[in-house]
């Protein structure tokens, strides 16, 4: 079978990581198929030596700041021409959008949580132009999904909400969770002391592990820190992992830390290398996730694996993943967040940690299993379409 993997929009964060790991698995085991991989250039996919894997053919997409109109033209003219000239059997668009309509089977992966929720708060921290783009992308994805054979999402919550928001039967939506990359969470003893300096002071280190996106709600960390300072509470220190290249709002956050003199309350560690995750988790007391939107949330699972208690915003997506492993708070209520910080500090959370360990062991698969699941679904879609065509 000839499969087109349309990864043209997956350039960073969880989208890039999951796609990179899926491609690594397909490189090692073709599952009996050929793949044409549409990937953006200069974001990291070049680390895969495609020349060593003849069943994987990359086409590098020259990435630029495409607006919605240009993206429509690319997906529905140039990309479709590539698909048909290669005589593909199926297309798997892995980043929310793709061609509006194809003659061959098309599977669409929905990653953006914005497409699953209708609440007004989802547009917090966005510019007017950003909000407009999100609404356009939402409608575009909804139109594409109507013509797809199957949609994939990462959690049951996303399945339910996408079904309701897009008006699509749940039978047409398949849940395939993300995988835990254990290799990134096992640090060699020689480098395990990288973040030991965080323990030099008798302060509670609270990790907010996230690349900046408006829905991550990292601005709330600044509000909480400011309130802690006003109350002269010096027990807690938040650790951000953001970089100014990620979004214009990062500069505003870093400027606020300096102007409000919050340097002892909020530290920015910058981008954390994936190989140093274990070292970081070993030197923090809690993970905090003030996000008000999420599709899956890898840090939840990483924290459970590393036995780090979780402070999570109270939404269906977080409870779907963390269940009883987290302490939940109202992410829009500064007082509630501070109360939950003290609750975590003054109570034994060993039961939460044990629950988290069970969730990791029982609920989540390896990348080998996840890749097999995706390929099995693609095979089933092609077989189903061919049967329908035979009947006709």
C-alpha positions in Angstrom: 0.0 0.0 0.0 1.2 3.5 -0.8 0.6 5.9 2.0 1.1 9.7 2.0 1.8 11.1 5.4 0.9 14.8 5.3 3.0 16.4 8.1 3.5 19.8 6.5 2.2 21.8 9.5 3.9 19.9 12.3 6.9 22.1 13.1 7.2 22.2 16.9 6.2 21.0 20.4 4.0 17.9 20.7 3.1 17.7 17.1 6.7 17.5 16.0 7.7 15.1 18.7 4.9 12.6 18.0 5.4 12.8 14.3 9.2 12.4 14.6 8.7 9.3 16.7 6.2 7.8 14.4 8.5 8.3 11.4 11.4 6.7 13.4 9.2 3.6 14.0 8.2 3.4 10.3 11.9 3.7 9.3 12.7 0.7 11.4 9.7 -1.3 10.3 7.8 -0.4 7.1 4.8 -2.6 8.1 4.8 -3.7 4.5 4.0 -0.3 2.9 5.6 2.6 1.1 5.4 6.1 2.4 5.6 9.5 0.9 6.3 11.9 3.7 5.4 15.6 3.3 7.5 17.4 6.0 8.6 21.0 6.7 12.2 21.8 6.2 14.7 22.9 8.9 12.7 22.0 12.0 14.5 18.7 12.8 13.1 16.0 10.6 16.5 15.9 8.8 17.9 13.9 11.8 16.2 10.9 10.2 18.5 9.4 7.5 15.9 8.9 4.9 18.5 7.7 2.4 18.9 4.6 4.6 15.2 3.7 4.3 14.0 3.3 0.7 10.4 2.7 1.8 10.3 6.3 3.2 10.5 9.1 0.6 10.6 12.7 2.0 9.3 15.8 0.3 10.5 18.8 2.2 7.9 21.6 2.3 9.4 25.0 2.1 7.9 26.5 5.2 6.9 30.2 5.4 4.4 32.3 7.2 1.5 31.1 5.1 -1.9 32.7 5.7 -5.0 30.6 5.4 -5.5 31.5 1.7 -2.0 30.4 0.8 -2.4 27.2 2.8 -5.7 26.4 1.0 -3.9 26.8 -2.4 -1.0 24.6 -1.3 -3.2 21.8 0.1 -5.7 21.7 -2.7 -3.5 22.2 -5.8 0.2 21.4 -5.2 -0.3 18.8 -2.6 -3.1 17.1 -4.5 -0.9 17.0 -7.6 1.9 15.3 -5.6 -0.6 12.8 -4.1 -2.1 11.8 -7.4 1.2 11.7 -9.4 2.5 9.2 -6.8 -0.6 7.0 -7.2 -1.2 7.0 -3.5 -3.7 4.6 -1.9 -4.5 6.8 1.1 -3.6 10.1 2.7 -3.0 10.6 6.4 -3.1 14.3 7.2 -1.6 14.5 10.7 -1.9 18.2 11.5 -5.6 19.3 11.7 -6.0 20.3 8.0 -5.3 19.0 4.5 -7.0 18.8 1.1 -10.7 19.6 1.2 -11.7 16.6 -0.9 -9.8 13.7 -2.4 -10.7 10.9 -4.7 -8.8 8.4 -2.5 -9.3 7.6 1.2 -8.3 10.4 3.6 -7.7 10.2 7.4 -7.4 13.4 9.4 -5.8 13.7 12.8 -7.2 16.5 15.0 -4.6 17.9 17.4 -5.7 21.5 18.1 -7.9 21.7 21.2 -9.4 24.9 19.9 -11.4 22.9 17.5 -13.1 20.9 20.3 -14.3 23.7 22.6 -16.7 26.6 22.1 -16.2 28.4 25.4 -15.2 32.1 25.1 -12.2 31.7 27.3 -10.3 29.6 24.7 -9.4 32.9 22.9 -7.7 34.4 26.0 -4.2 35.7 25.4 -4.7 35.8 21.6 -4.5 38.9 19.4 -7.5 39.9 17.3 -5.8 38.5 14.2 -4.9 35.3 16.0 -8.5 34.8 17.1 -9.7 35.3 13.5 -7.2 32.8 12.2 -8.3 30.2 14.7 -11.9 30.6 13.8 -11.1 30.2 10.1 -9.0 27.1 10.8 -11.8 25.7 12.9 -14.3 26.0 10.0 -11.8 24.7 7.5 -11.0 21.6 9.6 -14.7 21.1 10.0 -15.3 21.2 6.3 -12.4 18.8 5.6 -13.6 16.3 8.2 -17.0 16.0 6.5 -15.1 14.5 3.4 -12.7 12.3 5.4 -13.1 8.6 5.9 -11.9 8.7 9.5 -10.7 11.2 12.1 -8.2 10.4 14.9 -7.9 12.1 18.2 -5.8 11.3 21.4 -8.4 11.1 24.1 -12.0 10.1 24.7 -12.8 13.7 25.7 -11.6 15.0 22.3 -13.6 12.3 20.6 -16.8 13.4 22.3 -16.2 17.1 21.8 -15.1 16.9 18.2 -18.2 14.8 17.5 -20.4 17.5 19.0 -18.6 20.5 17.5 -18.1 19.1 14.0 -21.5 17.2 13.9 -19.8 13.9 13.1 -20.7 10.5 14.4 -18.4 9.1 17.0 -18.2 5.9 14.9 -16.1 8.0 12.4 -13.6 9.1 15.2 -10.9 6.8 16.5 -9.0 7.4 19.8 -5.3 6.6 19.6 -3.4 8.0 22.6 0.1 9.4 22.7 3.0 7.4 23.8 5.4 7.8 26.7 9.0 8.2 25.5 10.8 6.5 28.4 14.2 6.9 26.8 13.9 10.7 27.4 13.0 10.1 31.1 16.0 7.8 32.0 19.0 9.9 32.6 22.6 8.6 32.8 24.0 8.9 36.3 26.9 11.0 34.9 24.5 13.9 34.0 21.7 13.4 36.6 23.0 16.4 38.6 22.3 18.9 35.9 19.5 20.6 37.8 20.7 19.9 41.3 21.2 23.6 41.9 17.4 24.0 42.2 17.7 22.2 45.6 20.2 24.6 47.1 17.5 26.8 48.6 14.7 25.7 50.9 11.9 26.6 48.6 9.2 24.5 46.9 10.0 24.2 43.2 7.0 24.2 41.0 7.6 23.3 37.3 5.5 24.7 34.6 6.9 22.7 31.7 5.5 24.1 28.5 6.4 25.7 25.2 4.5 29.0 25.1 1.0 28.8 23.5 -1.8 31.2 24.5 -3.9 28.3 25.9 -1.1 27.2 28.2 -2.2 30.2 30.4 1.3 30.9 31.7 0.4 34.5 32.3 -1.5 33.1 35.3 1.8 32.1 36.9 2.8 35.8 37.0 -0.5 36.7 38.6 -0.1 34.1 41.3 3.5 35.1 41.9 2.5 38.7 42.2 -0.1 37.8 44.8 2.4 35.6 46.7 4.8 38.6 46.8 2.0 40.9 48.1 1.3 38.5 50.9 5.0 38.1 51.6 4.8 34.4 51.0 8.3 33.1 50.0 7.6 29.3 50.1 7.2 28.7 46.4 9.2 29.2 43.2 7.8 28.7 39.7 10.0 27.4 36.9 9.1 28.3 33.4 10.6 26.7 30.3 9.9 29.3 27.6 11.9 31.2 24.9 11.2 34.5 23.2 11.4 32.8 19.8 8.2 30.9 20.6 5.7 33.7 20.7 5.6 37.5 21.1 3.8 37.1 24.5 6.9 35.5 25.9 8.7 38.8 25.9 5.7 40.3 27.8 6.0 37.6 30.5 9.7 38.0 31.0 9.3 41.8 31.1 6.6 41.5 33.7 8.9 39.3 35.9 11.5 42.0 35.8 9.3 45.0 36.2 7.2 43.5 39.0 10.5 42.3 40.7 9.4 38.7 40.8 12.8 37.2 40.1 12.8 35.2 43.4 9.3 33.9 42.6 9.6 32.9 38.9 12.6 31.6 37.2 12.8 30.9 33.4 15.0 27.9 32.7 14.6 28.3 28.9 14.1 25.4 26.5 14.8 22.1 28.2 16.6 19.4 26.2 14.6 16.2 26.0 17.6 14.3 27.3 17.6 16.4 30.5 13.9 15.9 31.4 14.6 13.3 34.1 17.2 15.5 35.8 14.7 18.3 35.9 11.9 16.2 37.2 14.1 14.8 40.0 14.8 18.3 41.2 11.2 19.7 41.4 8.5 19.2 43.9 5.4 19.6 41.7 4.3 20.0 38.1 1.7 22.7 37.6 -0.5 22.9 34.4 -2.6 26.1 34.4 -3.7 25.3 30.8 -7.3 25.8 29.9 -7.1 23.8 26.7 -5.3 20.5 25.9 -5.6 17.6 23.6 -3.4 15.2 25.6 -0.7 16.9 27.6 2.6 14.9 27.7 3.9 16.6 30.9 1.0 14.9 32.9 2.3 11.5 31.9 6.0 12.4 32.3 5.3 13.7 35.9 3.4 10.5 36.8 6.3 8.4 35.5 8.8 10.4 37.5 6.6 10.3 40.7 6.2 14.1 40.7 2.8 15.3 42.1 0.6 17.2 39.7 -1.3 20.4 40.2 -3.8 20.6 37.3 -6.4 23.0 36.0 -9.8 21.5 36.6 -11.2 20.6 33.1 -12.5 17.4 31.5 -9.3 17.0 29.4 -7.0 17.0 32.6 -9.3 14.7 34.5 -9.5 12.3 31.6 -5.7 11.8 31.7 -4.8 12.3 35.4 -8.0 11.0 37.0 -7.2 10.8 40.8 -3.5 11.4 40.4 -3.7 15.2 40.4 -4.8 18.1 42.7 -7.1 20.2 40.7 -7.7 24.0 40.8 -9.7 26.7 39.1 -7.2 28.2 36.7 -9.0 31.5 36.6 -9.0 31.9 40.4 -5.7 33.1 41.9 -6.8 32.4 45.4 -7.8 28.9 44.6 -4.4 28.2 43.0 -2.6 29.5 46.1 -4.9 27.4 48.4 -4.1 24.3 46.4 -0.3 25.1 46.6 -0.6 25.0 50.3 -2.8 21.9 50.2 -0.1 20.1 48.2 2.6 21.3 50.6 0.9 20.3 53.8 -0.7 17.0 52.8 0.7 13.6 51.9 0.3 13.1 48.2 1.8 9.6 48.1 -1.6 8.2 47.1 -1.8 10.5 44.1 1.7 9.4 43.1 0.8 5.7 43.3 -2.3 6.4 41.2 -0.2 8.1 38.6 2.2 5.2 38.4 -0.8 2.8 37.8 -2.2 5.1 35.1 1.2 5.1 33.3 1.6 1.3 33.5 -2.0 0.4 32.6 -3.2 3.0 30.1 -0.3 4.1 27.8 1.4 2.3 25.0 4.9 2.4 23.4 5.6 4.1 20.1 5.7 0.7 18.5 2.2 0.0 19.6 0.9 3.4 18.7 2.4 3.3 15.2 0.9 -0.2 14.7 -2.5 1.3 15.7 -2.3 4.1 13.1 -1.2 1.8 10.3 -3.9 -0.7 11.2 -6.6 2.0 10.9 -5.2 3.2 7.6 -5.3 -0.4 6.3 -8.9 -0.8 7.5 -10.0 2.4 5.8 -8.5 1.4 2.4 -10.1 -2.1 2.6 -13.5 -0.6 3.5 -13.4 1.9 0.6 -12.4 -0.9 -1.8 -15.3 -3.1 -0.7 -17.7 -0.2 -1.2 -16.3 0.4 -4.7 -16.6 -3.3 -5.5 -20.3 -3.2 -4.5 -20.9 -0.3 -6.8 
